[in-house]
Structure formats: C-alpha cells, structure tokens
C-alpha cells in the first residue's frame, strides 16, 4: 500500500484524489493545500504549492510513494526537476518540457517545425509591429499572451479598436507582466472544440476519452470567457475515426517532437483542439490535467489510476480501460464570476445529493454551520448514465437541491452533444487500405488508410511497393472520390455514395451485394504495360474504351476472364455483366472528358459494382489508386492528382 501527494487545491485535484482513493494500491492521499470539500477522500496539508522544499520534506517524512502536481504554475516553476533531484517519484513534466504550455510562441514554433496542424500565426514583442499587422488581417482577431496568465491571456474580438487596445495593454502597459511581453497573433479558426488528454512518457502516448468544455459564462454560449462552466464526455459529434486522426497527427507527433527537441515529456499532455474541414487543429497545449475536463474524464476510467501512472513511469505497458457511459459535469460559480465576487456564502443541500451524483469542490471552506463559498468556481456536480440526454435531465434535478443565494450555473451543459448524438458505428472489417464500419441505420462507413498496396505503377514506388505508406494519402484519395461521385450522381449514374468527411478520411455508403469481379476500361497501351498489348508499337496507341473483367486486378495487370466463364461460375449474370460493361464505358467517357478540360489524359481505370435493392450500382472508392492518369505523357502521382483536378477540400 502506498501514499500519494497531490499538489493543488481545486476541483481537478479533488477528482484526482477521488479516483486514486479507489485504488487497492493506495493507502492514504494527501493534498497540498487542498480545500475543505476534499476531506472525504484526502487529508489536506497546509503547504504552499510553490514551497518545493516544504513539499519534498513532507514527502520524505511521510514516506510518500508518488506525487502528482495539478496546477501549471508549479510545473513551469520546475517542481518535477526539484523532486527528481531529491530522488522522489513525481508524475509531471520537467520545467524544460512544461514550456509547451508556458510559452505559446514555443508551442507554435514546435508545431510549425514538426508539421502539427494549428492556426497560422505571427509573434511580436513590439506594439507598432503587432498593431500594423492586425490591420492587414480579417476579424475576428486572436491575441495571446505568450506566458501563463491564469486563463486570462487570450483575447478574441471582432473589433479592430479592441484588438489594438489589448495589444497596448500587453506590450506597452505590461498587463500580464512578463507573460505578456511577447504576444502571439493568431488566425481565427471556427469549428467544434474538444479536449484530448493523454498519459505520456517520452514517445509513449496513452490517450484518454475526449471531452468538451463550455467556456462562456451563460446559457447559449453567451457572456464572458471563464475557466470553464461545465464539460461532458464522450463528444458524439467527434467520431472515433476523427479522434484517431488527432491522436496520430497531434498527440503522438507532439510527444515525438518534444523528444527530438531534447525536452522529453512525462505527465499529462493536454491538447485543446478544434475540428476543421481540413482536419483537427491545435488551439493550445497544456502540460497537465485540464480543469474541468478532468472531473468528467477520470470518472470514466475503469482501471486503476495509480497503477497506470506508476507503470508508465516504470516503462511498463499500463492497463487502461474506459467506461462507455456518458457523463456531464456542471460548475456552480459565485455570482459575478469571472469578475468580482463575494466569499463566505452558506451552501445548503449537499447532503441531499444522491449517491449516483458526485460533487467535486473547487473552492469551499467550512465553518461551524457547514460549507461556504470560497472562490469563483465553487462546486462541480457530476453524473453519468447511458445517454447524455438522460444524464442531463437527472443532473439538473440534483443541482436544484443545492441551495445558495450567491451561486449560479448554466442550464445547457452538454447541449451540443445531445443535439448531435448518433448511434455508434461497429467495425466489421479491417483491411490494408480501409476499415469498414456498420452504422445503426444500415449504411456503411469506409475509413481510408494512408497505405498503397501492390506494385502499382500509379505509385511508382520501386521494388518495395507492398504496404507503402504515404502520409495523408487517405484524405487525398477521398477528395478525389468525393469529386468523382458527386459528378457521377449529378449525371444520373447509379452509385453507393452518400456523403464524406475529408478530415476524418471517411465515406458513408449504401449497402450493396458486391460482385466478385472487377471491370477495367483501357484507353491506351501506355500505362497498361501488358504483354497482350505488345503489338502496339506506340505506347500512346488508342485501345478505344476496351472493357475487360477479372476476378482480381490490384495492379491492373491480371488477365481478363470472359463473360461466359464468369456466368458459368455464377459470379455474374449475362444481363448484369452487360449493365456493368455499359456503366464502365459511360463513366469512363464522363471522366475522360472532365480530365481533358484540365489537360489530363485518363489511360485506364478500374471499377467495382454491386446490387442495392435489385439495382446495379457503382461501389468502392474510385480514387487515384484505381486509375492511371497522365499529363504531358508522364504518369501523375496520386498525391498530385487532387490539385490538378482542383478537388474541393471539404
């Protein structure tokens, strides 16, 4: 059995203590300094979080096995370095690694250097330069103090005058002291925001479930920005496939980048992200548990938090499992927050909260009459269940039992997730180039991978062609697919396409009974490289719209099989063969004409067909990997084809 020290005093630290108290490996939990509401799971000790000497002395005297720092200030001040120098186990990044949160300009430069998606930006240390620059930019204006500013260092405004005044406050009037001497001016990007946290050690990244915070003080996302008025998880409008993109392109890349920079990260890496048409982008990185996201994420952790952290620190693979429940947390804040507010107002009714609802204390004190308010954000009320809608309904019934004349809260936490909740997808097939998911409504979602298979001339990869990975290939292929299928749909060609999500590299399609045969339309000898066309002396000789069918033709090179043979094998009827052949020629003529307008020449292309509700339809991705296209007699690589065709990016 082990003792644990948590450094901090708010709802985040209460949630960490609460989760650790469930571990069979933990005998006692201390929080420095903590607050009165945590005493159900921890012992509060009156040590200032910045008193590293006092903290290490306490840890040694009490025989504490693990320390977990909560606030960003102590991490950026070097608490992990101090503890490590004293040979004490701590789960948090060094001062050198904490700079990913402590300096927004550093984080931006890191992302730019290692191709981690984020908004465009410029860094300024002088007011005249910054003021001149924003006049060239469209509103809204996003201004960020470079250093830590207690959550107040980000200004977003559509007013050029307000933006100019904010720059003066930071760069001339030292509004944020040292933290504001450097300012990041950032492109405004709009989209669905979400938080993605992960346990990290070096290049090892273990993601948590995502959450969505509510920053604005009042209902309908109105009022001033706050530290967060509530959160929920999961976030149904952010698909698991999209999350996987964020994990790979952001969390994993960031961890690897920090190692390459000589600043290996250990602890909790927090990515504040935004979903855009071109993929997830980083709003900010934090170097610790988010607040209030932690209070809704940790209750969904089914496995042992202490064991996970100590295993990660020991370079062992941790056991980390998550509940499929839905959870919502609502902040009860002092009236006036995030501005001025009073303290000491009595809180009644906490004893009436049911056992299915958890109360985390942000800032409470206790006197002879009971709990009283002691800060801006005071309480965080959390409940979980099977759906967000059901949880929200029960949670607000519980909140109404808490009586305090000086507290307010939002009534719509989780509203975005409830509005966009959809039944989950089920993975039914995982292949080399795509995964296939079955949706609750009977449709299917294809997730395209960044992989090309086979020794396919369209990729021209040389001898090691099988399993070739091309970063971003899935999304680039989908841009073409979307373009092609929307063109064919407009032309009345029956097909399975419903919609696509380019950032997530997914396409939703109708179900179809697929024929075990592929149709190839060959237009020129060039690009086919087949012996049976050896009689063509000119590699550009026309073959006409020659249609062949094969059982499998990954490389567009397998020999054809006759219509009679396919029918004899019960692979496809003569009637359906004729329909497929006609569609093959009709589609190829449409594509050839479209390509010609762009100075491109379609040499050959492969199609797959199936039946939906008794009707023959075109299926499969119809992407760069299924065709050969040339420009000026040279084969066009797949990653270039999208730009040449001028495909939309959304």
N, C-alpha and C positions, 0 to 999 in steps of 0.2 A: 504493500500500500504506500502511496506517495502523496506528498503535499505539493500544492501548486499555489503560486502567487500570480495574481492578475493585477496589472498596473493600470489605473484609471478609475473613473467614478460614475459613469453613465449607464444608459440602457444597454449599450453594447457589452460593457463589462459584466452587467448583471446576466445577460443572455449567455455569455461565455461561461460564467460561474455556474449557472443553472445547468448547462449541458455537461460540464465537467463533473458536476455532482452526481450524474447518472452513471459514471464510470466505476466499475468494480476495482479499478486500479488506483483510485484516488481516495485518500482517507480524510483530507482536510483542505479547504480552499480559503485563501486569504485574498483580500482586495485592498489595494493601497491607492487612494484613501477610501474608495467605495462611497456608498450612501446608505441611509437608514433602511431603505427598502430591500437591500440585498441580504439582510441578515437571516433570511430564510434558508439560504444556501451557502453563505460565506461569512467569514469573520473579517470585519473591517479594521484596518490598522491605519493610524493617523501618521502616514509618511507622505511627504510631498512627492509626486511622481518624478520631479526633476532632481530629487535628492538621491543620486545614484549611490553615493557612499552609504547613506542610511538604508537604502533598499538592499544592497549587497550584504551589509552587516546583518540585516534581519533574515535574509535568505540563509546565510551561513548558520546563524544561531538557531533557526527553526528546522534546519535540515530539509529545506525545500528542494524538490527534485526538478521543478520546471517553472520558469517564469514566462508569462505571456503579456507583452505590453500592448495596450489598446490605442492610446492617442498618438497622432502623428508627431506632435511636438517632441515627445521623448525619443522617438525613433530617429528623427532628424538631429537630435542633440547627441546621439551616439550611445544610447542605453545598451544596445546589443554588443557594441565594442567593449564597453566598460565591464559588462557581465562576463564576456568571453575572456577578457584579460584576467579576471578573477577565477577562471575555470568553472563558471557556473552556466548551466544549461538554460538557454533562452531561445524562444521561437519568435524571431523578428529580424528584419534586415539590418545590416550594418549602416553606419552613417553614410558611407560611400554609396551603398545601394539605395538608401532611402531618398536619395536625390531625385529619383524617378517621380516622387511626389513633391519633394522640397523645392524643385526648380522646374517650372513649366517649360522654360526655354530648353533645358537639358532634355526633358522628355520629348519635346518636339524635334530636336536635332537627332535624337536617338531613333525616333520613328522614321524620319526622313532618310537617315543613313541606311536603315535596315528594311526599308520598304514596308513599314507597318502603316496601314491606312489611317489617315487623320485629315483634318481640315487644313487647307493652305494657311500660311501664317507668315508674319514678319516680327522680328524682335527689335525693340527700341529702348535706348537708355536716355534719349533726349526728347523733350517735348516738341520742339519745332519739327523734327523729322517725323514723329508719330502723328502730329496734327496735320501735316501736309499729306501724309499717306492716307489717312482715313477719308480725306476729301476726294480721293480718287476711287474709293470703294463704295459699293452699293450697301444700303442698310439692309437688315439690322447690323449694328456694329458690336463686335465681341471683343472686350478688353479684359486681359487677365494679368493681375499682379504676379510676378514671377515666383515669389516665395509663398510661404504659408501665411494665410491671412484670416484664419478661423472661419473659413467658409464665406467670407465677405469680399474676397478679392476678384470676383468675376462680375463684370458689368455688361449687360446686354441691353441695347437701346436702339430704337429706330430714329432717334433724334440726333442729328449731327452736333447740335449745340451741347446736348447732354454728354455725348461721347467726348467732345473737346474738353468740357469741364472735368470729366472723370480723368482724362489724361493729365490735365493740370494738377488735379488733386494728388495723383500718384507720383508724377515725375517732377513736379515743382514744389508741391506743398507737403510731400512725404506723408501722405495719408496713411499708408501702410508701413511706414518706416523703411527698413532695409528691404523688406519683402516687395515693396513697390518701386524700387529704384530701377528695375528692369520690367518692361511691360511687353506682353505678347499680344499682338493684334491679330485676330483670327477670323477666317472666313466663317460666316454663319451657315450652318447646315441644319436642315429640318428633317424630322423623322421621329420614329418611335425610339425612345430611350430605354436602355436596360442596363442592369449591373451584372457583371460576370466576375466572380471572385474565384481564386484558386489557391490551394496549398502549393507552395513552390520551394524547391531546393535545387539550386543550380539550373540544369536544363530539364529537371523532372517537374512536370506540371500535372496537378490533380484537380480538375475543375469541380466547382460546386454547382448546385442548381442556380439558375438565374433568378433575378428579382427585378421589380420595377418600383422606383421611389416616386413620391409625389412631392415636388419641391415647393409649389406655391402654397400660400397660407390658407387660402379659402377654396370653397367648392368651385367646380368647373375650371380649375387651374387658374384662378384669379388671385390677385393680391401679390404681395412681395415674395421674393425667394426666401426660403428658410433652409435649415439644415435637413429638412425632410419631415413631412407631416403624416407619413404612413408609407407602407410598402406591401407588396404581395408577391407570391410565388406559387406555381410557375407563372410564366408570362405567355399565354397561349398564342398571342399574335406573333411571337418569335419562334419559328419552328425549330425542332431539334436539328434539322439539317443546317439551318442558318446558324444555330449555336455552334455546330461543329466547325463551320467556316470561321467563326470568331475565335474558337479555341485554337485552331491551327494557324490562322493568319495573324492573330493578335497576341493571345496569351503565350503560346509556345514561342513565337518569334521574339516577343519581348524578353522572355526568360533567357533565350539563347543569346540575344543581343547584349544583355547585361553581363553574361559570362565573357563574351568576346571583348567587352569594354573593360574587363578586369574588375567588375563590380558584381560578382555573383550574388544573386538574390535568394534569401532564405526567409520564409514567412508567408504572409498573405498578400498576394498581388491582386489588387482591385482594379478592374477596368470599367470605367464609365463609358458606355458605348451608345451609338446611335445607328439605327437601321436606315440605310440609304439605298437608292436604286442600284448603285454600283457596289454594294456590299457594306458590311459593318465598318464603322469608323470610330476611332478613339476620341472621346471628349476629354477624358483625363485618366491618369493613372494615380492610384493611391497605394501606399505601402503597408496597408493594414486592413483589418476588418472594417467594412463600411457601417455607417450608422444612419438610418435604422435598418438597413438591409440584413445585417447580422441577426437581428431579432426575429426575422421570418425565415431565414435560411437554416440556421442551426437547429431549430425545432424539427426540420425535415430530415436531419441527419440521423439515420437509424443506427449507425455503427458508433464505436467508442471514439470520442474526440481525443481523449488523452492518448490512446494507443496509436491513433492516426498520426498525431504530431510527433510523438517520440519515435515511431517507426520511420517517419520521413527524415527526422534529424539523424537517425542511425543508418540512413541509406538503405532501408528496407522498404519493400513494396507494402504500402498500407492497405488495410481493408476499409473501404469507404463505400457505404451504401446509402441510398436516399429513398425516402418515402414518396409515393405517388400522390399523396394528399395535396390539397390546395390550402393555402394559408394567407390570412390577411392580418395586418397589424395597423392600428390607428393610434396616432400621437394625441395625447391630451396636453395642451400647452397653456401657459399663463396668458391671459388677455393682455394684448399689447405686443406679444412676441411676433416678429423678431426684433421689435423695437424695445422700448422701456416697459417694464412690468413690475408688479409688486410680488413680494415673497411672504410666506407665512400664513397663507390662507388655508383653513382646515379642509381636509378631504374626508368625505364620509362614504360608506357603502362598499369599500373594498372587500370587506368580509362577506358580502352577499354575492360576489362573483363566483360562478360555478367552477368546478374542478376541470371542466373542459376548456376553460379560458385562462390564459396565462397573463400575468401582469408583470411587466418589467419596469423598473423605476429608473427614470432619467435623473431626476433631481428632486428628491424628497428629504425632509427632515422629520424628526419625531419629537413631540413634547408630551406632556402628561395627558393631553386629550387625544393624541393619536398622530397620524401623518399630516404634514402641512407642505405646501408648495415651497420649493427652494431653488427655482431656476426657470428658464424659458420653456423648454420642453420638460414636462414633469413625469408623465406616465406613458407607457406604450402597452396597449391592450391587444392581445394576440389570440386568434382562434383558428383551428384547422378543421377540414372536413373533406367531403367527396367532390364538391364543386365550389367555385368561387362565389356563385350567386347564393348558395345555401349558407356558406360561411359568413358572407357579408350580412345577411339577414339576421343570423343568430348573434353575430358580434355586436351589432348596433343595439340589439335588445339588452345585452350585457352592459354595454357602456352607459346606457341610461340609468343603471342602478348606482353609478358613481355620482355623488353629489358634491359639487364645489363651485361656488359662485364666481370664482376667478379663473375657471378653465374653459377652453373652447376646443373644438375639433372639427375636422372635415367630415362630411356625411357621405362622401362618394369614393372613398379609398377602394381601389380595385375595379373602378367602373370601366376602364379601358379593356381590361382583361375579360370582364363579364360580357361586354359588348361584342368581343371578337373571339369568344370561346368556340372552338370547333372540336369535333371528336378526334381522338388521336389516330395517327397512322400506324400500321402494322407492317414491319419489314417481312417480306415474303421471299425475297431473292436478293442475293448479293453476288454481283458479277464482276468481271475485270474492268469494264468500262462504265457500269452503272449499278445502282441498287434500285430495287423496285419495292414500293410500299403500297399496301392496300388501304384505301380510305373507307370510312364508315358508310359513305354514300354509294359505294360500288365502283367508283373510279379508281385510278391508279396514279401514283406519283413516281416519276423516274428521277433519281438523283444522279446526275452525270459526274463522272470522276475525271481527275486530271491525268488520265492514262490513255495511251495509244497502244494497241496490241497488234501483233503480227508484223511481218516485214513488208509494211505497206509503203509503196513508193510515194504516196502523198505526204508522208512524214520525212522520207529520205533520211532515216537515222543511221544508216550504215549497217554493220553486221549485228550489233546488239539491239535489235529492234523490239524484241518481245518485252512487253511490260514497260515500255518507255514512258516516263513521267514528264509531262510538260506543265509547269506551273500555270494555273489559270485556264487550262485547256477546256475544262468542263463548262465554265461560264462563256468562253469564247464560242464554243460549239453551240451553246444554247442560243446565243444571239443570232446565229445563222438559222437554227431550227425555227425560232420564233418568226424570223423574217420569211422563211420559205413557207411555213404552214399558214401564216396569215395571208400570204399571196395566193396559195392554193385554195384556201377557204373562200376568198373573195372571188376566185374563178369557178367556184362550184365543184371542185374536186373533193370527193368524199374522203375524210381522214379522221384520225382519232384525237387530234389536238383540241384541248380545252383552254388552257392558259399556261403561263410560265412565270417563274421567279428567277430572273437572271442572277441577282446577288447570291441566291442560295443554290444556283445551278440545278433547279428542279423544273419539271414539266408535268402537268396533270393531264391525263389522257382518258379516253373512253376504254372500257374493257373490250377485248376482241379475241376471237379464236384464231390464233396465228397459223398461217400455212408454213409448213416446214420446207420452204423453198424461197430462194431469193432471185429477183429479176434484175438483170443488168442490161442497161441500154448503152451500147457502144456507138460512138460517133466517129472516132478517128483511131487509126492504128497507134498513133503516138499516145503514150500513157498506158497502153494495154500490155505491151511487152509480151505478147502471147505467140508461141511458135506457130499456131494455126493461122496467124496473120503474117507469116513470114514472106508471103508472095507480094506484100505491099512494099515497094522499094522506097517510097516517100513516107517518112514517119508521120506526116500530116495528112496522108491519104484518107479520104472520107469513107466511112463504113455505112453511112446512112444512119437511120435510127434503128440499128440492129439490136433486137431483143433476144437475150439468152436467159435460161433459167438453170440454176444449180441448187443442190441441196445445201451447200455452204460455200461461201465465197469471200472469206475475210479479206483476202488480198486482191480480189477481182481477177484471180488467175485460174480458178478451178475450171475444169472442162464442163461444157453445158450438158444438160440431160434433156432428152426430147420430151415433147408434150405427151406423147403416147406412153412413154416409160413412166412419167410422173403420174399419169392417170391410172396406169396398170398397178402402180404401187399404192394407190388410194391416197396419194399425197394431195392432189388437187384435181377437180373435175375439169373436163374439157371446157365446159361453159365458164367456170371461174378463171381458168387459165386465159381464156380469150379476154375476159374483163381486165385481168391483171396486165396482160400484154398491151391492151389499148390504153390503160391508165399510164403504164410505163412510158409509152411513146408521147401521150398527151402532156404529161407532167414535164418530161424532158424537153419538149418543144417550148413550153412556157418558160422553163428555167434558162434554156439556151438563149431565147430572145431577151430575157431580162439581163443575163450576163453580157450579151453582146453590146447592150447600151452602156455598159461600164468598161468596155474594152477587154472583156474576158471571154475565154473560149472553153466551154464545157466539153471535155473529151469523153468521159464515161461516168456512169453513176449507178448506184445500187439501191434497190427498193425492197421493202418487205410489206406484205399485205396480210390482212386478216378479215374476219367477218364479225360485224356487230349488228345484232338484230336482223340477221339474214342478208345483210348488205356488205359487199366487198368494199373495204376502206384501206387507205394507206396508213401504215403504222411505222414505228421505230423513230429514231432521232432525226433522220435526214440532215446530217451535219457534214462538216468538212471531211470527216473520216470515211464517208460513204461515196465520195466523188473525187474526180481529178479535174482540176481547173488550171488552165494555163493563161499566162499573159505574155505577149511577145515571144511565144514559143517556149517559155520556161514555166515549169510547174510552180504553182503558188503554194507556199507552206500554209498549213491550216490557221496559224496564229495571225497571218496577214490577210486572210480571205475576208474576215469580218470588216476590216477597214476599207478594203477595195469595193465591197458591195454596199458600203455605207449603212450597215445594220444599225437599228436603234439600240441604245444601251440600257433601256429599261423595259 
